[in-house]
């Protein structure tokens, strides 16, 4: 499946998140995150394939996108 067709449904809304969308999370309100899909690693772990976030200001900061994060999203920019 092409990443252009990749979509992650935001819970309880009609909003679909696509790779490269920018979001803010309630508990990290000062940071904007970029939504990504693909192979990534964090915390010295092996690479995994899935949805993740990178910090817009420090692309070395990677955060796995978990269901709690989806609920915590309050701003979405395409």
MOPAC internal coordinates of N, CA, C and O (Angstrom, degrees):
PM7 1SCF
backbone

  N    0.0000 0     0.00 0     0.00 0    0    0    0
  C    1.4602 1     0.00 0     0.00 0    1    0    0
  C    1.5200 1   108.42 1     0.00 0    2    1    0
  O    1.2310 1   120.21 1   -46.66 1    3    2    1
  N    1.2881 1   117.21 1   133.34 1    3    2    1
  C    1.4523 1   122.52 1   178.32 1    5    3    2
  C    1.5221 1   110.55 1   -70.28 1    6    5    3
  O    1.2310 1   120.64 1   -35.41 1    7    6    5
  N    1.3465 1   116.37 1   144.59 1    7    6    5
  C    1.4639 1   119.29 1   177.83 1    9    7    6
  C    1.5231 1   111.24 1   -63.00 1   10    9    7
  O    1.2310 1   119.71 1   157.11 1   11   10    9
  N    1.3222 1   118.16 1   -22.89 1   11   10    9
  C    1.4608 1   120.16 1   178.16 1   13   11   10
  C    1.5179 1   110.71 1   -63.09 1   14   13   11
  O    1.2310 1   120.29 1   152.97 1   15   14   13
  N    1.3357 1   117.05 1   -27.03 1   15   14   13
  C    1.4544 1   121.37 1  -179.55 1   17   15   14
  C    1.5187 1   112.50 1   -96.37 1   18   17   15
  O    1.2310 1   120.33 1   176.66 1   19   18   17
  N    1.3296 1   116.98 1    -3.34 1   19   18   17
  C    1.4618 1   121.07 1  -178.91 1   21   19   18
  C    1.5228 1   109.03 1   -72.04 1   22   21   19
  O    1.2310 1   121.13 1   -47.99 1   23   22   21
  N    1.3168 1   115.44 1   132.01 1   23   22   21
  C    1.4612 1   120.84 1  -178.80 1   25   23   22
  C    1.5184 1   108.32 1  -145.81 1   26   25   23
  O    1.2310 1   120.87 1   -43.20 1   27   26   25
  N    1.3263 1   115.93 1   136.80 1   27   26   25
  C    1.4527 1   121.58 1   176.43 1   29   27   26
  C    1.5216 1   107.33 1  -116.59 1   30   29   27
  O    1.2310 1   120.59 1   -63.23 1   31   30   29
  N    1.3104 1   116.48 1   116.77 1   31   30   29
  C    1.4626 1   121.92 1  -177.31 1   33   31   30
  C    1.5262 1   111.15 1   -69.14 1   34   33   31
  O    1.2310 1   120.61 1   -53.52 1   35   34   33
  N    1.3272 1   116.44 1   126.48 1   35   34   33
  C    1.4646 1   121.75 1   174.47 1   37   35   34
  C    1.5278 1   106.97 1   -77.44 1   38   37   35
  O    1.2310 1   119.79 1   -51.10 1   39   38   37
  N    1.3479 1   118.01 1   128.90 1   39   38   37
  C    1.4712 1   121.09 1  -173.99 1   41   39   38
  C    1.5297 1   113.49 1   -57.27 1   42   41   39
  O    1.2310 1   121.51 1   -40.88 1   43   42   41
  N    1.2991 1   114.71 1   139.12 1   43   42   41
  C    1.4681 1   123.50 1   174.43 1   45   43   42
  C    1.5200 1   114.18 1    60.58 1   46   45   43
  O    1.2310 1   120.17 1  -156.47 1   47   46   45
  N    1.3265 1   117.28 1    23.53 1   47   46   45
  C    1.4707 1   121.16 1   176.87 1   49   47   46
  C    1.5212 1   108.62 1  -139.49 1   50   49   47
  O    1.2310 1   121.17 1    -5.95 1   51   50   49
  N    1.3203 1   115.37 1   174.05 1   51   50   49
  C    1.4568 1   121.47 1   173.28 1   53   51   50
  C    1.5232 1   110.75 1   -95.99 1   54   53   51
  O    1.2310 1   119.99 1  -167.60 1   55   54   53
  N    1.3236 1   117.62 1    12.40 1   55   54   53
  C    1.4617 1   122.87 1  -175.91 1   57   55   54
  C    1.5170 1   109.90 1   -86.64 1   58   57   55
  O    1.2310 1   121.53 1   -46.18 1   59   58   57
  N    1.3082 1   114.69 1   133.82 1   59   58   57
  C    1.4454 1   122.31 1   177.62 1   61   59   58
  C    1.5252 1   108.02 1  -113.92 1   62   61   59
  O    1.2310 1   120.43 1   -51.39 1   63   62   61
  N    1.3282 1   116.77 1   128.61 1   63   62   61
  C    1.4557 1   121.12 1   178.02 1   65   63   62
  C    1.5204 1   109.28 1   -91.40 1   66   65   63
  O    1.2310 1   120.70 1   -46.54 1   67   66   65
  N    1.3159 1   116.26 1   133.46 1   67   66   65
  C    1.4487 1   122.83 1   178.64 1   69   67   66
  C    1.5227 1   109.38 1  -116.86 1   70   69   67
  O    1.2310 1   119.79 1   -23.66 1   71   70   69
  N    1.3288 1   118.00 1   156.34 1   71   70   69
  C    1.4574 1   119.61 1   174.62 1   73   71   70
  C    1.5301 1   110.95 1   -53.78 1   74   73   71
  O    1.2310 1   120.77 1   -39.14 1   75   74   73
  N    1.3198 1   116.13 1   140.86 1   75   74   73
  C    1.4627 1   126.89 1  -179.82 1   77   75   74
  C    1.5231 1   114.11 1    80.97 1   78   77   75
  O    1.2310 1   119.44 1   179.75 1   79   78   77
  N    1.3372 1   118.67 1    -0.25 1   79   78   77
  C    1.4649 1   119.38 1   169.61 1   81   79   78
  C    1.5183 1   108.05 1   -65.91 1   82   81   79
  O    1.2310 1   120.62 1   -29.53 1   83   82   81
  N    1.3257 1   116.41 1   150.47 1   83   82   81
  C    1.4642 1   121.80 1   177.37 1   85   83   82
  C    1.5241 1   108.10 1  -108.22 1   86   85   83
  O    1.2310 1   121.13 1   -44.85 1   87   86   85
  N    1.3282 1   115.44 1   135.15 1   87   86   85
  C    1.4664 1   120.49 1  -177.03 1   89   87   86
  C    1.5259 1   110.16 1  -134.90 1   90   89   87
  O    1.2310 1   121.49 1   -18.89 1   91   90   89
  N    1.3229 1   114.76 1   161.11 1   91   90   89
  C    1.4603 1   121.99 1   171.15 1   93   91   90
  C    1.5184 1   107.79 1  -121.01 1   94   93   91
  O    1.2310 1   121.18 1   -37.94 1   95   94   93
  N    1.3196 1   115.34 1   142.06 1   95   94   93
  C    1.4557 1   121.72 1   178.12 1   97   95   94
  C    1.5203 1   108.52 1  -109.80 1   98   97   95
  O    1.2310 1   120.37 1   -39.07 1   99   98   97
  N    1.3224 1   116.89 1   140.93 1   99   98   97
  C    1.4560 1   121.68 1  -177.90 1  101   99   98
  C    1.5132 1   113.89 1   -53.57 1  102  101   99
  O    1.2310 1   119.94 1   136.50 1  103  102  101
  N    1.3269 1   117.72 1   -43.50 1  103  102  101
  C    1.4688 1   119.43 1  -176.11 1  105  103  102
  C    1.5198 1   113.21 1   -81.68 1  106  105  103
  O    1.2310 1   120.08 1   170.86 1  107  106  105
  N    1.3298 1   117.45 1    -9.14 1  107  106  105
  C    1.4679 1   122.57 1   174.00 1  109  107  106
  C    1.5298 1   108.40 1  -123.18 1  110  109  107
  O    1.2310 1   120.06 1  -129.05 1  111  110  109
  N    1.3078 1   117.49 1    50.95 1  111  110  109
  C    1.4654 1   122.22 1  -169.11 1  113  111  110
  C    1.5226 1   114.01 1   -60.88 1  114  113  111
  O    1.2310 1   119.64 1   159.12 1  115  114  113
  N    1.3251 1   118.28 1   -20.88 1  115  114  113
  C    1.4545 1   120.11 1  -178.87 1  117  115  114
  C    1.5384 1   111.77 1   -84.48 1  118  117  115
  O    1.2310 1   119.62 1   167.60 1  119  118  117
  N    1.3246 1   118.33 1   -12.40 1  119  118  117
  C    1.4625 1   121.94 1  -175.37 1  121  119  118
  C    1.5192 1   112.06 1  -109.15 1  122  121  119
  O    1.2310 1   121.28 1   -33.75 1  123  122  121
  N    1.3441 1   115.16 1   146.25 1  123  122  121
  C    1.4623 1   120.54 1   168.38 1  125  123  122
  C    1.5128 1   107.50 1  -107.14 1  126  125  123
  O    1.2310 1   121.01 1   -41.13 1  127  126  125
  N    1.3119 1   115.67 1   138.87 1  127  126  125
  C    1.4550 1   122.91 1  -177.34 1  129  127  126
  C    1.5218 1   109.61 1  -116.10 1  130  129  127
  O    1.2310 1   120.71 1   -32.01 1  131  130  129
  N    1.3148 1   116.24 1   147.99 1  131  130  129
  C    1.4585 1   121.81 1   176.69 1  133  131  130
  C    1.5245 1   107.73 1  -106.01 1  134  133  131
  O    1.2310 1   121.06 1   -52.48 1  135  134  133
  N    1.3269 1   115.58 1   127.52 1  135  134  133
  C    1.4671 1   122.16 1  -179.89 1  137  135  134
  C    1.5304 1   108.80 1   -76.11 1  138  137  135
  O    1.2310 1   120.73 1   -46.99 1  139  138  137
  N    1.3255 1   116.20 1   133.01 1  139  138  137
  C    1.4618 1   121.74 1   179.04 1  141  139  138
  C    1.5252 1   109.73 1  -135.66 1  142  141  139
  O    1.2310 1   121.20 1   -21.43 1  143  142  141
  N    1.3239 1   115.31 1   158.57 1  143  142  141
  C    1.4622 1   121.66 1   173.12 1  145  143  142
  C    1.5197 1   108.13 1  -136.66 1  146  145  143
  O    1.2310 1   120.41 1   -46.30 1  147  146  145
  N    1.3178 1   116.81 1   133.70 1  147  146  145
  C    1.4581 1   121.12 1   177.68 1  149  147  146
  C    1.5099 1   110.12 1   148.49 1  150  149  147
  O    1.2310 1   120.97 1    21.80 1  151  150  149
  N    1.3296 1   115.75 1  -158.20 1  151  150  149
  C    1.4515 1   121.95 1  -179.97 1  153  151  150
  C    1.5159 1   109.32 1   -82.88 1  154  153  151
  O    1.2310 1   120.51 1   -45.93 1  155  154  153
  N    1.3346 1   116.64 1   134.07 1  155  154  153
  C    1.4563 1   121.24 1   178.38 1  157  155  154
  C    1.5258 1   109.03 1  -153.76 1  158  157  155
  O    1.2310 1   121.33 1   -16.29 1  159  158  157
  N    1.3214 1   115.07 1   163.71 1  159  158  157
  C    1.4631 1   120.08 1   173.11 1  161  159  158
  C    1.5185 1   107.91 1  -138.53 1  162  161  159
  O    1.2310 1   120.89 1   -22.16 1  163  162  161
  N    1.3158 1   115.90 1   157.84 1  163  162  161
  C    1.4586 1   121.64 1   178.49 1  165  163  162
  C    1.5246 1   107.76 1  -153.83 1  166  165  163
  O    1.2310 1   121.37 1   -28.98 1  167  166  165
  N    1.3051 1   114.98 1   151.02 1  167  166  165
  C    1.4579 1   120.19 1   175.26 1  169  167  166
  C    1.5172 1   114.82 1    59.50 1  170  169  167
  O    1.2310 1   120.04 1  -152.06 1  171  170  169
  N    1.3316 1   117.52 1    27.94 1  171  170  169
  C    1.4568 1   119.92 1   178.88 1  173  171  170
  C    1.5225 1   114.67 1    77.03 1  174  173  171
  O    1.2310 1   119.95 1  -174.02 1  175  174  173
  N    1.3248 1   117.71 1     5.98 1  175  174  173
  C    1.4622 1   121.46 1   179.88 1  177  175  174
  C    1.5234 1   111.09 1   -80.67 1  178  177  175
  O    1.2310 1   120.77 1   -14.01 1  179  178  177
  N    1.3122 1   116.13 1   165.99 1  179  178  177
  C    1.4637 1   121.42 1   174.26 1  181  179  178
  C    1.5200 1   109.57 1   -64.51 1  182  181  179
  O    1.2310 1   121.27 1   -22.23 1  183  182  181
  N    1.3198 1   115.18 1   157.77 1  183  182  181
  C    1.4641 1   119.93 1   177.44 1  185  183  182
  C    1.5279 1   110.29 1   -66.98 1  186  185  183
  O    1.2310 1   121.74 1   -36.24 1  187  186  185
  N    1.3235 1   114.27 1   143.76 1  187  186  185
  C    1.4583 1   121.87 1   173.54 1  189  187  186
  C    1.5222 1   107.76 1  -131.54 1  190  189  187
  O    1.2310 1   120.60 1   -18.81 1  191  190  189
  N    1.3033 1   116.47 1   161.19 1  191  190  189
  C    1.4602 1   121.04 1   177.74 1  193  191  190
  C    1.5226 1   108.55 1  -107.73 1  194  193  191
  O    1.2310 1   120.61 1   -49.65 1  195  194  193
  N    1.3251 1   116.44 1   130.35 1  195  194  193
  C    1.4557 1   120.12 1   179.16 1  197  195  194
  C    1.5126 1   111.83 1   166.54 1  198  197  195
  O    1.2310 1   121.20 1    13.62 1  199  198  197
  N    1.3238 1   115.30 1  -166.38 1  199  198  197
  C    1.4615 1   122.96 1   179.09 1  201  199  198
  C    1.5197 1   109.51 1   -84.18 1  202  201  199
  O    1.2310 1   120.90 1   -41.02 1  203  202  201
  N    1.3297 1   115.88 1   138.98 1  203  202  201
  C    1.4569 1   120.88 1   178.42 1  205  203  202
  C    1.5203 1   109.95 1  -152.49 1  206  205  203
  O    1.2310 1   121.01 1    -9.92 1  207  206  205
  N    1.3186 1   115.67 1   170.08 1  207  206  205
  C    1.4590 1   122.48 1   178.93 1  209  207  206
  C    1.5121 1   108.99 1  -120.83 1  210  209  207
  O    1.2310 1   120.53 1   -35.22 1  211  210  209
  N    1.3362 1   116.60 1   144.78 1  211  210  209
  C    1.4539 1   120.44 1   169.51 1  213  211  210
  C    1.5227 1   107.63 1  -121.70 1  214  213  211
  O    1.2310 1   120.74 1   -35.72 1  215  214  213
  N    1.3183 1   116.19 1   144.28 1  215  214  213
  C    1.4624 1   122.05 1   179.25 1  217  215  214
  C    1.5255 1   108.47 1   -68.55 1  218  217  215
  O    1.2310 1   120.31 1   -51.00 1  219  218  217
  N    1.3270 1   117.01 1   129.00 1  219  218  217
  C    1.4610 1   121.43 1  -177.34 1  221  219  218
  C    1.5359 1   111.83 1   -61.13 1  222  221  219
  O    1.2310 1   119.64 1   146.74 1  223  222  221
  N    1.3234 1   118.29 1   -33.26 1  223  222  221
  C    1.4586 1   121.82 1  -176.71 1  225  223  222
  C    1.5205 1   113.91 1   -92.74 1  226  225  223
  O    1.2310 1   120.00 1   162.34 1  227  226  225
  N    1.3091 1   117.61 1   -17.66 1  227  226  225
  C    1.4646 1   121.95 1   179.13 1  229  227  226
  C    1.5157 1   107.93 1  -142.45 1  230  229  227
  O    1.2310 1   120.90 1   -92.01 1  231  230  229
  N    1.3216 1   115.89 1    87.99 1  231  230  229
  C    1.4663 1   121.28 1  -172.74 1  233  231  230
  C    1.5213 1   112.85 1   -64.89 1  234  233  231
  O    1.2310 1   119.91 1   174.73 1  235  234  233
  N    1.3261 1   117.77 1    -5.27 1  235  234  233
  C    1.4609 1   120.48 1   175.76 1  237  235  234
  C    1.5292 1   110.92 1   -79.88 1  238  237  235
  O    1.2310 1   120.11 1   165.60 1  239  238  237
  N    1.3351 1   117.39 1   -14.40 1  239  238  237
  C    1.4660 1   121.37 1   179.56 1  241  239  238
  C    1.5198 1   108.43 1   -88.24 1  242  241  239
  O    1.2310 1   120.96 1   -65.73 1  243  242  241
  N    1.3157 1   115.78 1   114.27 1  243  242  241
  C    1.4668 1   122.87 1  -178.11 1  245  243  242
  C    1.5166 1   108.13 1  -116.93 1  246  245  243
  O    1.2310 1   121.01 1   -41.80 1  247  246  245
  N    1.3448 1   115.67 1   138.20 1  247  246  245
  C    1.4590 1   121.48 1   179.75 1  249  247  246
  C    1.5247 1   108.81 1  -134.52 1  250  249  247
  O    1.2310 1   119.48 1   -57.64 1  251  250  249
  N    1.3375 1   118.60 1   122.36 1  251  250  249
  C    1.4614 1   119.51 1   174.75 1  253  251  250
  C    1.5278 1   109.82 1   -57.69 1  254  253  251
  O    1.2310 1   120.15 1   -40.51 1  255  254  253
  N    1.3119 1   117.32 1   139.49 1  255  254  253
  C    1.4709 1   121.08 1   178.60 1  257  255  254
  C    1.5249 1   108.49 1   -88.77 1  258  257  255
  O    1.2310 1   121.08 1   -70.71 1  259  258  257
  N    1.3239 1   115.55 1   109.29 1  259  258  257
  C    1.4557 1   121.86 1  -177.77 1  261  259  258
  C    1.5235 1   110.11 1  -106.58 1  262  261  259
  O    1.2310 1   120.61 1   -13.59 1  263  262  261
  N    1.3287 1   116.44 1   166.41 1  263  262  261
  C    1.4664 1   120.24 1  -177.14 1  265  263  262
  C    1.5321 1   111.55 1   -59.21 1  266  265  263
  O    1.2310 1   119.61 1   144.59 1  267  266  265
  N    1.3341 1   118.35 1   -35.41 1  267  266  265
  C    1.4673 1   120.58 1   177.72 1  269  267  266
  C    1.5228 1   110.97 1   -63.40 1  270  269  267
  O    1.2310 1   120.26 1   146.83 1  271  270  269
  N    1.3388 1   117.11 1   -33.17 1  271  270  269
  C    1.4624 1   120.72 1   177.57 1  273  271  270
  C    1.5243 1   110.98 1   -67.22 1  274  273  271
  O    1.2310 1   120.31 1   140.62 1  275  274  273
  N    1.3290 1   117.02 1   -39.38 1  275  274  273
  C    1.4700 1   120.02 1   179.21 1  277  275  274
  C    1.5201 1   110.79 1   -59.56 1  278  277  275
  O    1.2310 1   120.57 1   137.61 1  279  278  277
  N    1.3048 1   116.51 1   -42.39 1  279  278  277
  C    1.4681 1   120.83 1   179.25 1  281  279  278
  C    1.5128 1   111.05 1   -66.78 1  282  281  279
  O    1.2310 1   120.22 1   149.09 1  283  282  281
  N    1.3339 1   117.18 1   -30.91 1  283  282  281
  C    1.4721 1   123.85 1  -175.16 1  285  283  282
  C    1.5361 1   112.67 1   -82.31 1  286  285  283
  O    1.2310 1   119.53 1   169.92 1  287  286  285
  N    1.3411 1   118.50 1   -10.08 1  287  286  285
  C    1.4606 1   121.47 1  -179.03 1  289  287  286
  C    1.5264 1   110.16 1   -69.34 1  290  289  287
  O    1.2310 1   120.76 1   -49.99 1  291  290  289
  N    1.3335 1   116.16 1   130.01 1  291  290  289
  C    1.4591 1   118.72 1   178.39 1  293  291  290
  C    1.5266 1   114.02 1  -127.18 1  294  293  291
  O    1.2310 1   119.20 1   171.17 1  295  294  293
  N    1.3043 1   119.13 1    -8.83 1  295  294  293
  C    1.4610 1   122.10 1   173.39 1  297  295  294
  C    1.5215 1   107.46 1  -134.83 1  298  297  295
  O    1.2310 1   120.96 1   -46.16 1  299  298  297
  N    1.3347 1   115.77 1   133.84 1  299  298  297
  C    1.4558 1   121.25 1   178.04 1  301  299  298
  C    1.5153 1   107.89 1  -131.12 1  302  301  299
  O    1.2310 1   120.67 1   -54.63 1  303  302  301
  N    1.3322 1   116.33 1   125.37 1  303  302  301
  C    1.4588 1   121.70 1   176.87 1  305  303  302
  C    1.5196 1   108.63 1  -124.08 1  306  305  303
  O    1.2310 1   120.85 1   -47.76 1  307  306  305
  N    1.3250 1   115.99 1   132.24 1  307  306  305
  C    1.4616 1   118.78 1   178.77 1  309  307  306
  C    1.5111 1   110.23 1   -91.56 1  310  309  307
  O    1.2310 1   120.10 1   180.00 1  311  310  309

